[in-house]
Amino acid sequence: MNNEVAPTVARSKWSQRYTLATITGNMIIYGFLLLLFIVTFFPFWHIFILSLNDASDPTYGQFMLWPTEFSLDSYKTVLKDAEILNSIGVTVARTVIGVPLTLACISMLAYSLSKRELVGWRGINLFFVFTMYFSGGLIPTYMVIRSLNLIDSFWVFIFPGIMSIFWMILVRTYMEGLPKEMEEAAQIEGANDIQIFLKVIIPVCTPVLATITLFSAIVHWNAWYDSYIYTYNPDLKTLSAVLVKILNQFQTNDMLSAAQQLANEQRKMPVSSESIRMTVTMVATLPIILMYPLLQKYLLKGMLIGAVKG
């Protein structure tokens, strides 16, 4: 009897789970996601393919899914240019220095504000949250930075943006959700606040700190506006600032664009201003994209756990 009923029950459950409406709904959802993926991914893929295609190819610039004539001449040209190499060095330096300093400041402030017994805790939190919604504006900010002698200084990339209140709130919320017994056990063992912070709290905050690391690295790597506003020395221009310069300059009757000039310097290589633009875009984009697979397992967990509480 039981052997006859079991297949019937299984078929009934299968029919309830895979009804026509369910299958149709799933097809619509997956179709929409596939379309969204194509729309968002293809522009990046198109630029990537153009950067790898021979610029002398008659079909260059047309729709293509892979290079018709593979060539690395554009990359060789770009990576030989002194201005681009210097901008890469500046960008790497600000990222390598800025991210750890941002993590240190954010984590220390978050740990302090996670203690509700702190005198004036509510007022201090309101003070920091207030700065998220109101600022002095561009001109007062420029005047402050100038008064600190940070104009045309590398440290203008580091100190003004060393703190993000939104990121701090994520880390603080994560720390508030940790079991208090961990700190109590460490206190019983004789650990002070610094030891608890470094040896107990920081190791268990890896997911949210990895998330902040990725966010901060993206901000530093893609930053160009501060380089445009606060620096005049060409040696302090970031890679994104050089990319914006190349993308915004077009060939005129009086002078060639920066990309065309760079292309003409390497006359033996079949490169063009368009291939240079595509290649510089990829050089500026690929490194930060490669960070996502390394931190992907922490990214979602850190965002969800850090946003549980207000």
N, C-alpha and C positions, 0 to 999 in steps of 0.2 A: 504493500500500500504506500509506504513511504517513498519507495523508488519511483512510483508513478506520479506522486505529488510534487516531488522535488523539481523535475524538469518543467512542470507546468508553472510552478512558482517562479522559477528562473526566467522563463519566457515572459511571464507577466511583468516582472521587474524590468526586464530589458525593454519591453514595449512601452512601459511608463517612462523610462529614462530616455529612450530614443524615439520619441514621437515625431511626426512630420513637422510640427511647429518648432520643436527643439532643434531638429537638424537644420531647418531653414534659418532659424535665428542664429545658430552657430556659423552657418555659411555667410550670413550677412556680416556678423561681427568679424570673422577672420578675413573676409573680403575687404572690409573697411580698413582693418589693420594693415593688410598687405598694400592697399592703395596708399595709406598714410606713409608706410615705410618707403615705397617707391618715390613718392613726392618729396620726402625729406632727404633720402639717401642719394637720389640720382644727381642733384646739383654737385654734391661733393665728389661723387664718382666721375662726373664729367670733367671737373677741374683736374682730378687726379690723372685721368687718361690723357688730357691735353698736355699735362706737364711731362708725360712720358712719350709723347708722340713727336716725331720729327717735324720741326716747324716748316720745313721746305715741302712737306707733303701737300699736294694740291687739295686734298680733302680736309686739311687742318681746320678746325673750328666747327665742322659739321657734326651731326649726330653720330656718335660712335660708342660702342660698348667696350671696346678694347683698342689698343693702339694698332693702327694699320702699318706704321713704320716705327718700331720701338727705338727710342734714343734717350740717352741720359745727358745730352749736351746742355740742356737748359740747367740741369742741376749742377753740372760742372762749372757753368758760367756763374751761376748765383753763388756757389760756395767758394768762388775765387774772388768775389768782390769784397773789398776791404770794408766798405760801409755796412754791408749785410753781415759779415763776420763779426764786426765790432758790436753791432746791434744784438746779435745772438748772444755774445758774451755778456752784455749788459742785462739782457732779459734773464739769462740763466743765473747771473749773480743776484739779481733782485729776487728771483724765485727761491734760490737756495738760502738766502739770508732772511728774506721776509717771511716765508712760511713758518720756520721754527720760532721766530720772534712772535709772530701772531698767535701761534699755538700756546706759547708760554704765557703771554699776557692774558689771553682768553681763559685758559684753564685755571690760572691763579685767581682771576677775578670771579670766575664761575664758582670755584670752590668756596671762596669767601662769602659770596651771596647765597650759596646753598644752605648756609647756617642761619636759620630763622631766629636763633637766639642772639644774633648780632645786634648791637645797640643801633637803633635807627634803620633797621633792615628795610622796612617798607619805604621810607623816604629815600634811601640810597637807590633802591630798585626803580622808584619813580623817576629819579634824576637821570638814570641811564636810559630808561625807556623814552623819556622826553626827547632825548637827543636823536632817537630814531625818526621822529616825525618833524622836527624843527631844526633848521641849521641857519647859520649866518649868511649863507649865499656865497657865490664865487668870489666876489671882490673882497669881502672881509677875510675869507679864507686865504686869498692870495696875499693880502696885507700881513696876516699872521705869519704865513710861511716866509715872506720876505723879511719880516722882523726877526725871525729865527735864523736868518742867513742860510736858508735851505735852497734858495734859487740857484740853479746851475750846480746843484750838489747831488751826488748819487743818493744821499740819505733822504731826499725828498720823495723817493719811491718807497721808502720804508716806514718812516715815522708817522706821516699823516694818516696812513691807512692801516696802522698796526692793530687797531681795535675795531671789531664789528659787534655791535650790540646784539644783533639778531643771532649771530653764531654763538655769542656768549650765553644767550638765553637757552639755546639748544643744549649746550654743555651743562649749564646750571640745572636744567630740568632733568637731564640724564642723571646727574649726581644726586639730585633729590630723591630719585627713585631707587638708589642703591640701599641695601639693608644697613641699618645703623649698627647692627651687631658687629660688622667688620671693623668699624672705627672703635667701638667699645672694646673689642678683643685686643686691638693694637694698643689702646690706651692702657689696658691692664698689663700688657707686656712692657710698658714704660716708653712707648713711642710718643714723640711730640707731634705737633701739627704738621711740621715740614716732612717728617718721616712718614706720617700717615698719608699725606698728599702724594709723595713721590713713590712710595712702596705699596700702598694699598689702593688709593683712588685711581691714579693714572693707569695702572695696568688693566683695570676692569673697565676703563673708559675708552678702550681701543676702537670700538665701532664708531662712536660719535666723533672721536678725534680724527679718525681716518677720513670721515666725511668732511670735517672742517679742513683737513689737509688738502683734499681734492678741490674744495671750493676756493680756498686761498690760493692754491697753485694756479687755478684757472684765471683768477682775478689778476694775479701778478703777470702771468704769461701773456694774457690778452690785453693788458693795459697799454694804452697809447695816449690818452687824453692828458694825463699828468706830465708825460714827456713833452707833449705839444705845448702845454701852458707854462710849465715851470722850468724848462731847460731850453737853452739856446745853443749850447755846445753840441756839435754833431756827434761827438764821441759819447754823449750820454743818451742818445736816441735809442729807444727800444725797438725790437724787431717789428712789433705791430705798428709803431709810429713810422718806420721805414716802409712797411707795407702800405699804409694809408697814403704816404707820399707818392709811392709808385702808382697806386691805383687811381689817384686823383689828378695826376699830371698826364696830359694828353699832348700829342704832337701838334704843333702849331707851325705857322709860316716862319716864325722867327727862331724857334728852337725845338729840339727834339725832347720827348718826354724822358724822364729818368730811366724808365725801362728800355726805351729804344737806345739811349746812350750806352747803357750797360750791354745791350745786345751787340751794338756796333764795335764795342771794345774787343769782342771775340769774333772777328770776321771769319775766322777759319771754321767756326762752328755754325751749323744751320739753326740759329735761334732768332726769335723775333720778340718784339715788345709784348705781344700777347702771351707767348710761351714763358717769358720772364715773369709776367704777372701771375700766371697760373702756378709756376714753380715756387715763387716766394710765398704764395698763399698756402701751398702744401707744406713748405718748410715751417711756416708759422703755426700750422694746424696739427700736423701729425704728432709731434711730441706730447701735446696735452691730451690728444685722443688716446694715445697708448697708455695713459695713466688709468683710464677707466677699468680695463680688465684686471689690473692689479688691486684696485680698491673696490671692485664691484660688490664683493660679498659683505663689505662693511657699510656701503653707501645706503642701501634701503633700510637696513636694521638701525643704523644711526639716526636716520631721519625720522623713522616711526617712533622709536623709543624716546628720542629727544623732544618729540612733539606731543607726548601723551598728556602732559599737564600744561596749564597756562602760566 
